[in-house]
Amino acid sequence: MMKHFKKITVLLLILSIPSCLLTSCLGYRDLDHVVFVTSILLDRDEENNIVFYFETLNSIRSSSMEANQEKRIIYKIGIQNPGDAINELESHTSAPVTLAHNKVLLFTERFASGGVDQAFELFERWQDSSARTLLGIFVGDTDFYVKPNHQEETMTGLYLYDMLGDMQSVTSNGVKINIKEFMSQKYIGSRINSVPIVNVSKDEVTEGQYYLDGLGLIQEYKLIGKLNSEETGYYNFLVGKEVSGNINTRNPEDETKTVSMMLQNNKRYKSEVKLENEVLKLIIKIKLSTDISAVQGKLELTGETVAKMEETMEEKLERNCQKMFQEWKDKKIDIFGVQEKFERKYPSDDRKNILENTELQIDFEVKINGTSAVRDAT
């Protein structure tokens, strides 16, 4: 009797396999009947309604299955309650909508200044949305979102996902952040998030092309300030993020000329806080390795000239980092995570706004890799 029961169980399992396979095939064929959202841009109109721009990937069906094509379609939805946005979108499409493959969520500067909290209501209500969606602030004209000028990729969402997810580009001009990281950071320390800014070229040759242009600083869901590309580099030094790209210093043989150096990715960063006489010392030590990439004028790379450039570069980096730190300290806005470092080091000390009583001690050590050859460039 027991053997008979086992045979029936095995038979039922075998019979269930084709059913599962058929279900999977049916699900696959249903992809032709789904609208995929690949990126979203949020703006506000003059009446303070939220304006959604949904970039979607639609399957254009024909009488022949082989002739089906995918097409990029932008839907513009103006609405007061963001939770109803998808329902409204589906009233404009001929198929159900999914956020499962959405890559990027963008805010216009106007929307971010008014508060981005409502944007996340959309993702909280729709379970198929992804917390790994990358965030950005779009400061270009919305027309360039509707009709972009990026030739490498048809879909803006995929193009921006590669741009915002590429560590070399974002560490030079911004940071990489997704929804999950944003929501976590708003509960830590000074509750400030840094979000990359996506700008649009106005140059005649490259008009409409996207590029990273610094950082937007968001506190309590509102945009409180921006950092340009150069400031973003100093900010990333101060918070311990990788910085790549070129940085210039004076040519020691002709101070009207410059020497460009390429930062390497082997940066060593140490940071600690110490409470001394009621003053919090933020101590940062950074070691940088660089290669000379270009020289204006003539320069003989002797031990003396290399040492002079290293010293000049160290002074420049320390001076500009101190300047940035003091500017935001004067504004009483902790964009550097000082409060978080303080709370971790001294958990029993419940003082807030410790930035007001903080002094920065930053020390750069720059090493230039090169030869003793004479460079001559104009």
PASEDO-70104 format. One record per residue (C-alpha): x, y, z. Coordinates in nm, 4 decimals. Layout:
% PASEDO-70104
         c1         c2         c3
          X          Y          Z
...
This chain:
% PASEDO-70104
         c1         c2         c3
     0.0000     0.0000     0.0000
     0.2858     0.2384     0.0877
     0.4665     0.1610    -0.2408
     0.1451     0.2322    -0.4326
     0.1085     0.5687    -0.2591
     0.4686     0.6644    -0.3481
     0.4098     0.5774    -0.7144
     0.1029     0.8026    -0.7250
     0.2983     1.0889    -0.5658
     0.5817     1.0585    -0.8191
     0.3318     1.0442    -1.1062
     0.1587     1.3592    -0.9867
     0.4920     1.5408    -0.9678
     0.5815     1.4359    -1.3219
     0.2425     1.5493    -1.4507
     0.2830     1.8848    -1.2799
     0.6045     1.9674    -1.4727
     0.4386     2.0304    -1.8133
     0.1825     2.2478    -1.6378
     0.4590     2.4632    -1.4902
     0.6325     2.4847    -1.8259
     0.3131     2.5910    -1.9977
     0.2569     2.8555    -1.7338
     0.6067     2.9943    -1.7939
     0.5512     3.0028    -2.1703
     0.2227     3.1798    -2.1246
     0.3905     3.4344    -1.8990
     0.6598     3.4910    -2.1599
     0.4056     3.5451    -2.4366
     0.2258     3.7946    -2.2144
     0.5281     4.0240    -2.2379
     0.3792     4.1469    -2.5647
     0.0852     4.2793    -2.3619
     0.2759     4.4761    -2.0933
     0.3959     4.8382    -2.0898
     0.7386     4.8657    -1.9256
     0.8277     5.1921    -1.7516
     1.2022     5.2482    -1.7955
     1.2440     5.5965    -1.6447
     1.0345     5.8643    -1.4751
     1.0749     6.2428    -1.4577
     0.8734     6.4418    -1.2017
     0.7937     6.8112    -1.2306
     0.5356     7.0590    -1.0968
     0.3105     7.2879    -1.2970
     0.1984     7.6416    -1.2169
    -0.0980     7.5083    -1.0169
     0.1327     7.2892    -0.8053
     0.0075     6.9673    -0.9617
     0.2618     6.6887    -0.9944
     0.3533     6.6218    -1.3561
     0.4800     6.2724    -1.4371
     0.6755     6.1992    -1.7518
     0.6752     5.8216    -1.7966
     0.9211     5.6805    -2.0458
     0.7817     5.3441    -2.1563
     0.8819     5.0570    -2.3769
     0.5803     4.9361    -2.5747
     0.5412     4.6364    -2.8002
     0.3881     4.7407    -3.1322
     0.1945     4.4379    -3.2541
     0.1080     4.3539    -3.6137
    -0.0600     4.0688    -3.7945
     0.2730     3.8831    -3.8003
     0.4332     3.7920    -3.4662
     0.7743     3.8204    -3.6313
     0.7011     4.1816    -3.7243
     0.6448     4.2997    -3.3664
     0.8533     4.6038    -3.2771
     0.9361     4.7839    -2.9546
     0.8848     5.1579    -2.9398
     0.9746     5.4330    -2.6912
     0.6667     5.6333    -2.5894
     0.6557     5.9202    -2.3376
     0.3318     5.9739    -2.1449
     0.2740     6.3036    -1.9627
     0.0373     6.2746    -1.6660
    -0.0652     6.5717    -1.4491
    -0.2210     6.4722    -1.1173
    -0.2631     6.5862    -0.7574
    -0.2336     6.2479    -0.5849
     0.0831     6.0626    -0.6964
    -0.0656     5.7321    -0.5828
    -0.3129     5.7521    -0.8703
    -0.0460     5.8112    -1.1344
    -0.0194     5.4514    -1.2538
    -0.3967     5.4109    -1.2749
    -0.4094     5.7280    -1.4826
    -0.1247     5.6038    -1.6996
    -0.3019     5.2753    -1.7664
    -0.6038     5.4692    -1.8919
    -0.3778     5.5990    -2.1701
    -0.2228     5.2659    -2.2623
    -0.3634     4.9522    -2.4177
    -0.1961     4.7178    -2.1696
    -0.1106     4.6869    -1.7983
     0.1865     4.8890    -1.6698
     0.4804     4.7559    -1.4670
     0.7489     4.9452    -1.2720
     0.9576     4.6318    -1.2176
     1.2127     4.7382    -1.4781
     1.2210     5.1111    -1.4075
     1.5858     5.2185    -1.4039
     1.5895     5.5864    -1.3084
     1.3739     5.8318    -1.1139
     1.4491     6.1976    -1.1943
     1.3305     6.5188    -1.0274
     1.3324     6.8608    -1.1869
     1.4948     7.1306    -0.9761
     1.1529     7.2892    -0.9247
     1.0078     6.9619    -0.7994
     1.3038     6.8914    -0.5696
     1.2884     7.2413    -0.4199
     0.9238     7.1852    -0.3265
     0.9887     6.8439    -0.1714
     1.0392     6.4975    -0.3186
     0.8528     6.3016    -0.0497
     0.5411     6.2580    -0.2634
     0.7456     6.0854    -0.5323
     0.8060     5.7846    -0.3109
     0.4347     5.7327    -0.2495
     0.4155     5.5915    -0.6006
     0.6736     5.3249    -0.5211
     0.5252     5.2406    -0.1821
     0.1863     5.1640    -0.3372
     0.3135     4.9531    -0.6262
     0.4793     4.6340    -0.5084
     0.6464     4.5565    -0.8420
     0.8628     4.8713    -0.8205
     1.2366     4.8360    -0.7557
     1.4191     4.9904    -0.4601
     1.7367     4.9777    -0.6730
     1.6063     5.2479    -0.9061
     1.8748     5.5191    -0.9345
     1.7975     5.8824    -0.8493
     1.8980     6.2072    -1.0177
     1.8055     6.5760    -1.0422
     1.7342     6.6857    -1.3992
     1.8147     7.0551    -1.4518
     1.7662     7.0661    -1.8280
     1.4531     7.1565    -2.0216
     1.1931     6.8806    -2.0022
     1.1723     6.8895    -2.3837
     1.5171     6.7266    -2.3882
     1.3803     6.4435    -2.1765
     1.0947     6.3888    -2.4168
     1.3274     6.4131    -2.7190
     1.6839     6.3491    -2.5994
     2.0002     6.3603    -2.8075
     2.1869     6.0504    -2.6912
     2.2730     5.8345    -2.9868
     2.4225     5.5421    -2.7937
     2.0930     5.4208    -2.6490
     1.7321     5.4538    -2.7621
     1.5888     5.4377    -2.4099
     1.6751     5.7278    -2.1792
     1.6301     5.5067    -1.8728
     1.8950     5.2604    -1.9878
     2.1283     5.5409    -2.0983
     2.1056     5.7211    -1.7630
     2.1296     5.3957    -1.5689
     2.4675     5.3333    -1.7303
     2.5756     5.6938    -1.6756
     2.4672     5.7159    -1.3110
     2.5883     5.3650    -1.2354
     2.9367     5.4087    -1.3817
     3.1645     5.4556    -1.0816
     3.4362     5.6441    -1.2715
     3.1994     5.9118    -1.3983
     2.9945     5.9553    -1.0810
     3.2957     5.9718    -0.8505
     3.4356     6.2542    -1.0624
     3.1166     6.4603    -1.0799
     2.8589     6.3082    -0.8467
     2.7560     6.0046    -0.6459
     2.5572     5.6907    -0.7136
     2.2411     5.6554    -0.5049
     1.9270     5.4440    -0.5308
     1.5880     5.4657    -0.3605
     1.6807     5.2212    -0.0852
     1.9980     5.4122     0.0033
     1.8126     5.7435    -0.0072
     1.5435     5.6221     0.2329
     1.8051     5.4800     0.4722
     2.0225     5.7930     0.4768
     1.7357     6.0234     0.5670
     1.7297     5.8677     0.9150
     2.1065     5.8917     0.9791
     2.3025     6.1801     1.1293
     2.2116     6.5115     0.9672
     1.9692     6.3323     0.7323
     2.1208     6.4768     0.4172
     2.1295     6.2937     0.0867
     2.3500     6.3872    -0.2066
     2.1918     6.3213    -0.5461
     2.3716     6.3579    -0.8833
     2.2663     6.6421    -1.1114
     2.1974     6.5591    -1.4764
     2.2352     6.8601    -1.7029
     2.1764     6.9047    -2.0753
     2.4319     7.0534    -2.3126
     2.3420     7.3825    -2.4817
     2.6462     7.3767    -2.7065
     2.5632     7.3921    -3.0753
     2.7451     7.0683    -3.1566
     2.6310     6.8628    -2.8565
     2.2950     7.0284    -2.7846
     2.0568     6.7989    -2.6004
     2.3204     6.5554    -2.4749
     2.3246     6.4653    -2.1045
     2.6191     6.5081    -1.8688
     2.6795     6.4919    -1.4931
     2.7092     6.8381    -1.3385
     2.7663     6.8074    -0.9653
     2.5382     6.7279    -0.6747
     2.2044     6.8335    -0.5321
     2.1841     6.8227    -0.1516
     1.8503     6.7082    -0.0116
     1.7523     6.7375     0.3543
     1.4129     6.6357     0.4899
     1.3077     6.5669     0.1290
     1.3839     6.9219     0.0068
     1.6672     7.0498    -0.2126
     1.8777     7.2802     0.0074
     2.1749     7.3490    -0.2180
     2.3897     7.2424    -0.5120
     2.7568     7.1708    -0.5678
     2.9203     7.2234    -0.9057
     3.1544     6.9630    -1.0552
     3.4699     7.1057    -0.8965
     3.3062     7.1377    -0.5546
     3.1800     6.7820    -0.5855
     3.5390     6.6598    -0.6100
     3.6310     6.8324    -0.2818
     3.3100     6.7071    -0.1219
     3.3940     6.3496    -0.2199
     3.7406     6.3914    -0.0677
     3.5844     6.5056     0.2605
     3.3340     6.2203     0.2835
     3.5759     5.9484     0.1756
     3.4433     5.8692    -0.1709
     3.6660     5.7810    -0.4636
     3.7643     6.0716    -0.6867
     3.8915     6.0213    -1.0398
     3.9733     6.2492    -1.3297
     4.2219     6.5336    -1.3803
     4.3302     6.8045    -1.1428
     4.5547     7.0997    -1.2331
     4.8429     7.2717    -1.0582
     5.0889     7.5465    -1.1534
     5.3886     7.4723    -1.3715
     5.6861     7.5406    -1.1381
     5.8964     7.6661    -1.4310
     5.6259     7.9021    -1.5606
     5.3469     7.9986    -1.3206
     5.1325     8.1273    -1.6079
     5.1074     7.7672    -1.7278
     4.9526     7.4583    -1.5719
     5.0275     7.0908    -1.5302
     4.7381     6.8442    -1.5473
     4.7538     6.5312    -1.3336
     4.5384     6.2215    -1.3536
     4.4187     6.0930    -1.0153
     4.4536     5.7198    -0.9668
     4.1994     5.4955    -0.7932
     4.4396     5.3844    -0.5197
     4.3491     5.6674    -0.2838
     4.4020     5.5927     0.0850
     4.1628     5.7691     0.3205
     4.1584     5.7813     0.7009
     3.9060     5.9715     0.9069
     3.8353     6.0046     1.2774
     3.6754     6.2443     1.5237
     3.8160     6.3469     1.8618
     3.6460     6.5553     2.1286
     3.8996     6.7938     2.2845
     3.7980     7.0728     2.5238
     3.4387     7.0653     2.3941
     3.5627     7.1043     2.0361
     3.5196     6.8157     1.7938
     3.8236     6.7619     1.5749
     3.7468     6.6078     1.2366
     4.0809     6.4597     1.1319
     4.1174     6.3455     0.7709
     4.4310     6.2105     0.6045
     4.4365     6.1375     0.2322
     4.7142     5.9899     0.0201
     4.6891     6.0374    -0.3557
     4.8862     5.8848    -0.6398
     4.8855     6.0765    -0.9685
     5.0303     6.0626    -1.3193
     5.1146     6.3714    -1.5233
     4.8810     6.3720    -1.8203
     4.9514     6.7087    -1.9865
     5.1866     7.0044    -1.9510
     5.1506     7.3622    -2.0702
     5.4861     7.5087    -2.1692
     5.8143     7.3371    -2.0837
     5.8903     7.1361    -1.7744
     6.1855     6.9220    -1.6735
     6.0723     6.6632    -1.4238
     6.3574     6.6822    -1.1781
     6.3260     6.5809    -0.8153
     6.2975     6.9487    -0.7220
     6.0190     7.0353    -0.9675
     5.8220     6.7206    -0.8808
     5.8476     6.7978    -0.5089
     5.7337     7.1564    -0.5746
     5.4278     7.0390    -0.7682
     5.3394     6.7867    -0.4985
     5.3594     7.0589    -0.2332
     5.1564     7.3036    -0.4406
     4.8909     7.0416    -0.5086
     4.8659     6.9492    -0.1397
     4.8217     7.3143    -0.0415
     4.5538     7.3655    -0.3078
     4.3509     7.0615    -0.2027
     4.3747     7.1421     0.1682
     4.2827     7.5091     0.1107
     3.9776     7.4321    -0.1040
     3.8525     7.1566     0.1278
     3.8835     7.3920     0.4275
     3.6977     7.6614     0.2321
     3.4113     7.4268     0.1463
     3.3885     7.2946     0.5012
     3.3737     7.6462     0.6464
     3.1076     7.7612     0.3990
     2.8667     7.4850     0.4995
     2.9578     7.5171     0.8671
     2.8614     7.8860     0.8473
     2.5303     7.7785     0.6920
     2.4887     7.5324     0.9839
     2.4219     7.2510     0.7387
     2.6101     6.9259     0.7935
     2.6624     6.7813     0.4462
     2.9747     6.5919     0.5565
     2.8165     6.3461     0.8017
     2.9934     6.4953     1.1058
     2.6916     6.4366     1.3306
     2.6814     6.0700     1.2331
     3.0547     6.0247     1.3039
     3.0115     6.1982     1.6400
     2.7149     5.9831     1.7433
     2.9003     5.6643     1.6514
     3.2127     5.7667     1.8467
     3.0292     5.9116     2.1470
     2.6887     5.7369     2.1667
     2.6196     5.8587     2.5212
     2.6626     6.2244     2.4232
     2.3254     6.3501     2.3009
     2.4395     6.6878     2.1675
     2.2930     6.7908     1.8348
     2.4342     7.0248     1.5709
     2.7887     6.9301     1.6688
     2.9077     7.0794     1.3387
     2.8968     7.4242     1.5007
     3.1752     7.3151     1.7382
     3.3799     7.1204     1.4832
     3.7213     7.2006     1.3404
     3.8576     7.0343     1.0287
     4.2152     6.9083     1.0226
     4.2867     6.7737     0.6756
     4.6187     6.6560     0.5410
     4.6901     6.5545     0.1809
     4.9952     6.3593     0.0719
     5.0352     6.3706    -0.3069
     5.2769     6.1502    -0.4968
     5.3466     6.2223    -0.8641
     5.4569     5.9282    -1.0759
     5.6690     6.0217    -1.3787
     6.0053     6.0299    -1.5479
     6.2827     6.2832    -1.5782
     6.1965     6.3506    -1.9420
     6.1250     6.7021    -2.0642
     5.7600     6.7606    -2.1529
     5.6729     7.0340    -2.4029
     5.3086     7.0978    -2.4814
     5.1056     7.4011    -2.5737
